[in-house]
Amino acid sequence: MDIMPIGVIVNGLAVVIGGLIGAFLGERLPERLRISLPLVFGCSSCAMGIATIVKMQTLPAVIFAVIVGTAVGELIYLEKGIAWGAKKFERPIGAIFPNTSNIKDRNEYMEKLISIIVLFSASGTGIFGALESGLTGDHTILLTKSILDLFTAAIFATGLGYIVTAVVIPQFIVLIVLFLTAGLIMPMTTPRMLADFSACGGILMFATGLRICGIKAFPIGNMLPAMALVMPLSYIWVAYIVPLLK
C-alpha cells in the first residue's frame, strides 16, 4: 500500500496556522515581546544546530561540503534568487491579507524572510524526517517538527505579517520531493552519511540562528548547495580518501 505524506501535509498546515495566528496577534502583542521572541528563537536555532553538529562522523567531508557548497551558491547568486522569489510571494499574499509587518527597514525584512525560508525548508530535521517518512511511513519526526514550526511561524509572523504563511510553498515542495524520492535515496546511504548530512544541516541552522539574532548575516541561502554535496563527499572520503591515508 502506498504511503501517504501525512507528515509533510501536517507540517505545512502547522506553518500556515502558526503564520495566521502570529500575524493576527502581531499588533496586539507588546513591542518588547515582538522584539525578544525572535531573538529567543535565534538562540534556539543555534542550540538545535549544535545538537545535530555533534552527530558529525566525517569532519573533513562536512567542512569541504560547506565551503564548496557556499562557493557554488555565491557563484549562481542563489540567495538573490530566493529573495526574488520571496518578493513574488508578497504580491498574492498582499492581495489576500493586509501588510501587517512592523519591520520598516526593507533589508532587515528580507533578511528575516530569507532566514525563515531556509529554516523551514532546509533544516536537517525536516529533510531527514521527509526521507524517513517516505521510506518507512513513520511520520514521528515531521509531526514533532510540526509542533515546533507552529510556534516558530507564529513568532516570526508577529513581526513579518501574513507573508510567513507563503513560506509553506517552498517548504512543501522540498519535503514532498524528498518524500517521493526517499525510496531511491535512503538505500544508497549509510548511518555515517546520514549523520554527516544532519551535521551539515546543523551548521546551517546555527548560522541561521546567528543571522536571526543579528549577530552576523551569514549567506544562508547561498550555503544550501552544501546539503546536496555532503553525503556524496562523505562517501568518497570514507571509501577512497581514508584508505590512501593508511
Phi, psi and omega per residue, in radians:
M1 nan 2.414 -3.124
D2 -1.171 2.496 3.107
I3 -1.507 2.266 3.118
M4 -1.484 2.501 -3.123
P5 -1.383 0.987 -3.074
I6 -1.055 -0.792 -3.111
G7 -1.082 -0.716 3.141
V8 -1.126 -0.760 -3.129
I9 -1.135 -0.808 -3.137
V10 -1.104 -0.691 3.124
N11 -1.092 -0.728 3.102
G12 -1.131 -0.744 3.115
L13 -1.102 -0.627 3.127
A14 -1.094 -0.713 3.129
V15 -1.152 -0.763 -3.134
V16 -1.116 -0.843 -3.114
I17 -1.122 -0.783 3.113
G18 -1.073 -0.730 3.125
G19 -1.103 -0.728 3.128
L20 -1.135 -0.780 -3.137
I21 -1.113 -0.822 -3.103
G22 -1.118 -0.745 3.135
A23 -1.140 -0.676 3.123
F24 -1.135 -0.655 -3.099
L25 -1.526 -0.149 -2.999
G26 -0.786 -1.036 -3.095
E27 -1.292 -0.260 -3.117
R28 -1.507 -0.273 3.110
L29 -1.493 2.529 3.078
P30 -1.034 2.541 -3.090
E31 -1.028 -0.613 -3.112
R32 -1.095 -0.550 3.088
L33 -1.293 -0.703 3.138
R34 -1.115 -0.458 3.127
I35 -1.508 -0.743 -3.019
S36 -1.389 -0.598 -3.071
L37 -1.096 -0.776 3.058
P38 -1.051 -0.599 3.099
L39 -1.129 -0.719 3.113
V40 -1.090 -0.738 3.135
F41 -1.231 -0.542 3.044
G42 -1.022 -0.761 3.080
C43 -1.112 -0.681 3.129
S44 -1.136 -0.669 3.102
S45 -1.105 -0.703 3.079
C46 -1.076 -0.747 -3.129
A47 -1.121 -0.750 3.114
M48 -1.136 -0.629 3.089
G49 -1.097 -0.787 3.129
I50 -1.089 -0.705 -3.115
A51 -1.086 -0.516 3.121
T52 -1.626 -0.488 3.104
I53 -1.076 -0.626 -3.100
V54 -1.163 -0.208 3.095
K55 -1.400 -0.098 -3.054
M56 -0.973 2.368 3.126
Q57 -1.942 -0.543 -3.057
T58 -2.229 1.474 -3.048
L59 -0.972 -0.853 -3.105
P60 -1.029 -0.705 -3.108
A61 -1.161 -0.733 -3.123
V62 -1.149 -0.811 -3.138
I63 -1.115 -0.726 3.123
F64 -1.087 -0.708 3.125
A65 -1.103 -0.731 3.140
V66 -1.125 -0.765 -3.109
I67 -1.172 -0.892 -3.115
V68 -1.165 -0.730 3.138
G69 -1.072 -0.733 3.112
T70 -1.149 -0.689 3.103
A71 -1.076 -0.736 3.102
V72 -1.091 -0.800 3.133
G73 -1.063 -0.680 3.107
E74 -1.156 -0.725 -3.087
L75 -1.169 -0.572 -3.127
I76 -1.719 0.103 3.108
Y77 0.958 0.842 -3.055
L78 -1.101 -0.743 -3.101
E79 -1.149 -0.633 3.076
K80 -1.123 -0.623 3.080
G81 -1.140 -0.693 3.096
I82 -1.128 -0.721 3.114
A83 -1.106 -0.695 3.108
W84 -1.090 -0.764 3.106
G85 -1.123 -0.665 3.121
A86 -1.104 -0.680 3.109
K87 -1.127 -0.651 3.108
K88 -1.134 -0.615 3.120
F89 -1.150 -0.536 -3.070
E90 -1.064 -0.639 -3.051
R91 -1.102 -0.961 3.126
P92 -1.149 -0.623 3.116
I93 -1.148 -0.722 3.126
G94 -1.140 -0.483 3.118
A95 -1.280 -0.431 -3.122
I96 -1.640 -0.761 -3.088
F97 -2.098 2.669 3.053
P98 -1.241 2.691 3.111
N99 -1.360 1.866 -3.090
T100 -1.828 0.192 -3.123
S101 -1.120 2.342 3.076
N102 -1.799 0.231 3.096
I103 -1.672 1.943 -3.038
K104 -1.445 -0.598 -3.118
D105 -1.275 2.113 -3.064
R106 -1.118 -0.714 -3.137
N107 -1.130 -0.734 3.119
E108 -1.114 -0.710 3.129
Y109 -1.043 -0.860 -3.107
M110 -1.185 -0.629 3.118
E111 -1.085 -0.784 -3.138
K112 -1.182 -0.657 -3.133
L113 -1.145 -0.780 3.113
I114 -1.101 -0.687 -3.133
S115 -1.058 -0.751 -3.110
I116 -1.334 -0.485 3.043
I117 -1.066 -0.799 3.111
V118 -1.159 -0.737 -3.090
L119 -1.066 -0.769 -3.108
F120 -1.392 -0.596 -2.985
S121 -1.641 -0.442 -2.971
A122 -2.243 0.372 3.085
S123 -1.245 2.568 3.121
G124 -1.033 -0.634 3.135
T125 -1.098 -0.791 -3.123
G126 -1.148 -0.774 -3.110
I127 -1.156 -0.824 3.125
F128 -1.153 -0.669 3.123
G129 -1.083 -0.689 3.121
A130 -1.171 -0.699 3.103
L131 -1.138 -0.769 3.125
E132 -1.116 -0.725 3.140
S133 -1.112 -0.763 -3.114
G134 -1.214 -0.540 -3.076
L135 -1.488 -0.747 -3.000
T136 -1.936 -0.286 -3.050
G137 1.416 0.070 3.095
D138 -1.513 1.957 -3.069
H139 -1.713 0.203 -3.021
T140 -0.987 -0.804 -3.080
I141 -1.095 -0.808 -3.115
L142 -1.206 -0.623 3.113
L143 -1.171 -0.668 3.074
T144 -1.154 -0.741 3.102
K145 -1.083 -0.575 -3.132
S146 -1.070 -0.678 3.116
I147 -1.088 -0.791 3.114
L148 -1.126 -0.749 -3.091
D149 -1.172 -0.545 3.111
L150 -1.020 -0.869 -3.126
F151 -1.283 -0.624 3.133
T152 -1.110 -0.806 3.124
A153 -1.072 -0.712 3.134
A154 -1.104 -0.731 -3.132
I155 -1.085 -0.842 -3.097
F156 -1.257 -0.538 3.139
A157 -1.191 -0.409 3.087
T158 -1.105 -0.442 3.112
G159 -1.798 -0.684 -3.055
L160 -1.581 -0.400 3.141
G161 1.591 -2.800 -3.010
Y162 -1.211 -0.234 3.129
I163 -1.030 -0.421 3.141
V164 -1.037 -0.571 -3.141
T165 -1.093 -0.482 -3.124
A166 -1.256 -0.281 3.127
V167 -1.097 -0.356 3.139
V168 -1.099 -0.444 -3.085
I169 -1.154 -0.997 3.096
P170 -1.139 -0.584 3.121
Q171 -1.081 -0.830 -3.115
F172 -1.109 -0.718 -3.136
I173 -1.061 -0.813 -3.125
V174 -1.113 -0.860 -3.061
L175 -1.202 -0.658 -3.118
I176 -1.250 -0.599 3.070
V177 -1.113 -0.769 3.112
L178 -1.134 -0.708 3.114
F179 -1.039 -0.789 -3.074
L180 -1.276 -0.483 -3.107
T181 -1.738 0.073 -3.091
A182 -0.986 -0.672 -3.133
G183 -1.097 -0.428 3.104
L184 -1.551 -0.635 -3.026
I185 -1.412 -0.885 -2.990
M186 -1.048 -0.704 3.134
P187 -1.099 -0.348 -3.129
M188 -1.590 0.017 -3.096
T189 -1.802 2.888 3.039
T190 -2.176 2.852 3.094
P191 -0.981 -0.616 3.114
R192 -1.138 -0.766 3.141
M193 -1.111 -0.710 3.123
L194 -1.162 -0.668 3.106
A195 -1.125 -0.739 3.105
D196 -1.163 -0.610 3.092
F197 -1.105 -0.800 3.107
S198 -1.101 -0.691 3.139
A199 -1.125 -0.685 3.103
C200 -1.112 -0.753 3.055
G201 -1.083 -0.601 3.100
G202 -1.128 -0.672 3.090
I203 -1.085 -0.748 3.109
L204 -1.133 -0.679 3.123
M205 -1.179 -0.654 3.104
F206 -1.131 -0.787 3.111
A207 -1.121 -0.639 3.097
T208 -1.107 -0.722 3.114
G209 -1.075 -0.737 3.102
L210 -1.115 -0.621 3.136
R211 -1.238 -0.727 3.125
I212 -1.093 -0.669 3.135
C213 -1.313 -0.149 3.140
G214 1.378 0.289 -3.125
I215 -1.373 -0.801 3.124
K216 -2.692 2.273 -3.098
A217 -1.496 1.324 3.096
F218 -1.121 2.535 3.123
P219 -1.365 1.241 -3.014
I220 -0.977 -0.800 -3.133
G221 -1.036 -0.683 -3.129
N222 -1.300 -0.242 3.125
M223 -1.496 -0.193 -3.040
L224 -1.028 -0.639 3.133
P225 -0.994 -0.351 3.101
A226 -1.034 -0.560 -3.130
M227 -1.150 -0.528 3.121
A228 -1.421 -0.401 -3.065
L229 -1.618 -0.442 -2.902
V230 -1.142 -0.729 -3.107
M231 -1.214 -0.771 3.046
P232 -1.046 -0.705 3.141
L233 -1.189 -0.626 3.087
S234 -1.089 -0.759 3.117
Y235 -1.127 -0.796 -3.121
I236 -1.084 -0.712 -3.110
W237 -1.107 -0.814 -3.096
V238 -1.249 -0.681 -3.030
A239 -1.406 -0.560 -2.994
Y240 -2.127 -0.687 -3.062
I241 -1.371 -0.826 -3.096
V242 -1.018 -0.789 3.105
P243 -1.021 -0.579 3.128
L244 -1.228 -0.451 -3.108
L245 -1.470 -0.209 -3.123
K246 -1.465 nan nan
